[in-house]
Amino acid sequence: MATVTIRNLSDEAHRALKVRAAQHDHSTEAEMRAILEAAVRPARRLRLGTALSEMSRKIGLTNADVEALDQARAGAPHRMAHSITVPAETDSSA
């Protein structure tokens, strides 16, 4: 485990840390660890499977829909996307 030294912490901040630690029944050091851990870790980590599941529910996708897509994909040969060329705009004021 790493050790961190905080220099030049104001007396007010140190007192506030002590009070906060006492309110949480922690030592000042444990309170600082908890504060730092909370600051650097996201409150809610994005989980891809959960996000996809929520999106599917919102649009009304069912298991039968997913099975139909799987069957259609299994029977269809893989096709590469074709590029579309869009003509450049011309200056009609010339």
N, C-alpha and C positions, 0 to 999 in steps of 0.2 A: 504494500500500500504506500501511496505517496504521502509526503508531508508537505504542507503548505504553511508558509509564514506570511501573515498580513502585517505590514508595517504602516505606521502613521494612521491608524484607525482613530477617529476622534473619540474623545471621552464619552460624548453623547451617544454615539453608535455603540460603544462598548457597554454602556449602562443599559441601553435598550435591548441589546442581545442578552444580557444577564436577566433582565425582567422577562423577556420572551422565553428564555430557557426555563426559568422558574415556573412560568405559566404552563409549560408543556412537560414539567417534571423531568427536564433534561439538564445535563451539565451544559455550560456555555459552549464547550467544544462540540458536544453532540448536536446542539442546536445549530451551530455554524455548518456542520456536516449536512444536516437535514436541509438547511436553506440552500446550500450549494448544490446538493443533489436535485432538489426540486427545480432549481434555476436552469440546470443543464439538460434535464430529461423532459421530453415533451409530456404534457398531461395525458394525451391520448395518442398512442402510436397508431399509425395507419396500418391496418392489416388488409392486404390486397383481397384475400378471399372474402372477408367481411364486407369490404367496400363493394365488390362485384355483386355479392348477394343482395345488399341493400339496393343497389341500382336496379337489379333484376326485379325485385319486389315492387319498386316504384313504377316501373313501366309495365308491370303485370305479366312478366315472363314466367311461364310455368315449367315444371319438369318435362311435360309433354313437348313443349316448344323446344327445349334444349335437345331432347331425344330426336325430334324431327330435324333439327339443324345438324346434329351428328350424322344422321342417316344420309341427309342430302350431301354433306361434305364427303362422306365415305364413298358415295357413288359417283361424285363428280371429279373429273380429272383436274389437277392443279393447273391453273392458268395464271400467267404473269400479267400484271396490269399493263395496259397499253398507255403510252404517253399521248397526250393531246397537245397539238401545237396550236397556239392562239396567235393570230396575226397581230403584228405590232400596230398600234394606233398611228394613223397618219395625220399630219397637220393639214386640215382643210382650209386654213386661212391663207395658204401660200399661193 
